[in-house]
Amino acid sequence: MTIEHDFFGILGSDDAGEVYWSDTAELGDQDVQIDLSSPDEESVSTEALDIAAAMVNAIEELDSQARESLVADLSKEASITSAYITTELDEMDPEVLDDALIWDSGDKQIDFLRSIQLQRIGFHPHHFRSEEHFAVLEYSISPDDTDALLVVTIDVHGDPVLIAVEQ
């Protein structure tokens, strides 16, 4: 069985029934990996695919909203965003960090968040009707020099559900 969609084209499934699609999108002067996956075709609705396609088409706005949620997270007492920034500032080679930080306003944390690069957006259309992770945005300060990712998980409405660090 296959699913056909105007934006994603024909979405087939593998032997286990998993649906997968992948491409790249431009964000400014960088390419961002975009993928969509679901454990089975039955859990993927046309409406969920339409929302994912709209988010890909509005990638700049989606990125901006995710970054705003990271800035908002800085004000929390046990901020994951702040811990990630502190760890990366402490562990990265100073020369690499100087190259990675493209902003210099005097506020290191905000400059850091302005400088991180969106690496990947993963869509999970089977989480369409829930408050779970519909999309996962993965950021890195220097993808060639660190494996640590700052991850923003959003629901189907684009609202942040979770901010985490992945290694």
Protein Blocks (a to p, Z undefined) as FASTA:
>chain_A
ZZddfklopadddfkopacddddddehjaccddddddfbfklpcfklmmmmmmmmmmmmm
mmmmmmmmmmmmmmpmblfklmmmmmmmmmpcfklmmmmmmcdehpaklmmmmmpccfbd
cddfklmmpcbdfbdcdddfblmlocbdcdddddfkopafbdcddZZ
